[in-house]
Amino acid sequence: MTVMPQTDAVTSTSPAPSAPAPRAWAVVLVACAGQFLVVLDVSVVNVALPSLRADLGLSGLGLQWVLNAYSIAFAGFMLLGGRAADLYGRKAMFLLGLVVFTVGSVAGGLAQEGWQLVAGRAVQGLGAAVLSPATLTLVTGAVAPGPARTRAIGTWTAVGAAGGAAGGFVGGLLVELLSWRWVLLINVPIGVLVLAGALLWLRESRPGTGRRLDLPGAVLVTGGLATLAYGIVQTEEAGWGDPKTLLTLLGGLVLLAAFVAVEARTAAPLMPLKIFRTRTVSAANTAILLFGSSSFGMWFFMTVYAQNVLGHTPLQAGLALVPSSLAVVLGSTLAPRLMPALGARTLAVIGALVAASGFAWQSTMGVDGTFLTTILGPGILMMGGIGLATTPLATLATSSAAPGDAGLVSGLVNTSRTMGGALGLATLSTVAAAVTGPVHGTPDPAALTEGYAAAFRVSAAILLTATALMLLWLPRTGRRGTEQP
């Protein structure tokens, strides 16, 4: 592949002539490997929950926090991680996040008590929040604007989506062949390989040199997002109307409102509010949030449906979702090729409609469903459509960012998707539980199926809402992706 110039290092001075330019494909490879790791861990422990519960004696609430500790830390620190990449160096933050993530994996995999596992998962989430924004920034910086960058973003999207999709299969395989501990410990050798590649191929870039970190803003936004995420995940157990839930959600919103007020007045804000004046950034991130709220829930409900209703083992459930995993990779790979002909906005709308049709089809699921009609067909449409839509949205969201704000906008894209996933999963779980009704003893497969089907109907409605939003809010783009009035 052609050797690209050192476009990932946007600095105020030219690089020394003796510094070798990194190969673009190597930078993209390393960045995508890092993104695969952090997204994989959002879902990989799902199939391992029964085994680790029995081994560590976790309660139902403790089991829930094995999942929530990761997602709350991930979402809460994402914007801070994105700005840190701009200020202190993208390579430095990539390496720091990868090391913290790997250390958290070791701590969780070797845990002897439930609280140790939860703490390890929280450390993993913190490392992911530092690592993930740097991955997209490295990808966009390594490749010059144009079709090549769009293909690179498509690769990043596909690999990230494949990480979430592969979680069930990888987790099931490791649990059945080894033990639940390897669901976390497998990150160690992979992390070491990615670390070696990063040290070898990445070059440092620090476009925000000379600026200071907005500490009050960092504290407010991190506390606000973490508190809001905590309130969201609590709804599955306490419900949306519980006073504790409402107070927690209100507290998160108050902190975020204070963050906005501080950012409007500070000279060097963590998140310049002017970026939201860009119609493309605001609209694309809102759409990404809605897509995340549907796609994260899809993997959870398909996995539990395959096991709790159809009677699959963890490994069988993971294998059943492999075609869906391949569909999202295929959609993300095709998107860069279709964007020049259709335009980013049109392709995102088409992808949303394809995905909505898959969710609507999935909502017809039954207790005697077959692989072809209740997993394969709807799964391919759901995830193929998500793959088609996510790449143009991420391209639109990042294309108008100034060099010094690239890490911030990348962090915002990841925050939108992660927060959307947390919000969507909590909301959809509440919908499913309300339809299923109280569960005493062994759950009734028919009641469970009705609840899952209702969740998929709501997901289809969310995607149709995203479609209308994109048609009304996203700027029109020409065949080469240029904005039109």
Buried (B, 14 or more C-beta within 10 A) or exposed (E): EEEBEBBBBBEEEEBEEEEEBBBBBBBBBBBBBBBBBBBBBBBBBBBBBEBBBEBBEBEEEBBBBBBBBBBBBBBBBBBBBBBBBBBBBBBBBBBBBBBBBBBBBBBBBEBEEBEBBBBBBBBBBBBBBBBBBBBBBBBBBBBBEEBBBBBBBBBBBBBBBBBBBBBBBBBBBBBBEEBBBBBBBBBBEBBEEBBEBBEEBBBBBBBBBEBEBBEBBBBBBBBBBBBBBBBBBBBBBBBBEBEEBBEBBEBBBEBBEBBBEBBEEBEEBBBBEEBEEBBBBBBBBBBBBBBBBBBBBBBBBBBBBBBBBBEBBBBBBBBBBBBBBBBBBBBBBBBBEBBBEBBBBBBBBBBBBBBBBBBBBBBEBBBEBEBEBBBBBBBBBBBBBBBBBBBBBBBBBBBBBBBBBBBBBBBBBBBBBBBBBBBBBBBBBBBBBEBBEEEEEEEBBEBBBBBBBBBBBBBBBBBBBBBEBBBEBBBEBEEEBEBEE
